[in-house]
Amino acid sequence: MAEMKNDPRFEARPWGSFTILEEQDTYKVKRIEVLPGKRLSYQRHKQRSEHWFVIAGTAKVTLNGHESLVNEGNAVDIPAGTAHRVENPEAVGLVFIEVQTGTYFGEDDIERIEDDFGRA
């Protein structure tokens, strides 16, 4: 993993990190790691949908205010416009693959509703 941290596709965040695995005009694929007890912003996107496939750990997923647990080997779909958040409720790392589909993937398509790190 040390070589990934020097990769320009890798970004550290206060909640963990992500690495862009592939990016094309109509999709982007990321490997996302969430530290124990951390969570991403409660947010929505207008121009993209997301598919999360959990490869390690358990994700606590909130979709439009409804929470559920997504275990390793399972997935969840997030249609464009859906308010969503992922959280790591466990004491071990959470890793999932995120496939974004749509026509625009810029960070300015993130509408943060709530954020633990003052970015809302």
Number of C-alpha atoms within 10 A of each C-alpha: 5 6 7 12 14 10 11 9 13 18 15 11 13 12 19 18 16 22 19 17 14 12 13 10 10 12 17 19 19 19 20 20 21 25 20 17 14 17 22 20 22 22 21 23 23 15 17 23 20 22 17 24 21 22 18 16 21 23 30 17 20 17 19 15 12 9 13 13 16 18 16 16 12 14 16 17 14 19 18 16 15 18 20 23 23 24 22 24 19 15 10 14 18 27 24 24 22 22 20 22 20 15 13 17 21 10 8 8 14 17 16 16 14 14 14 13 12 7 9 13
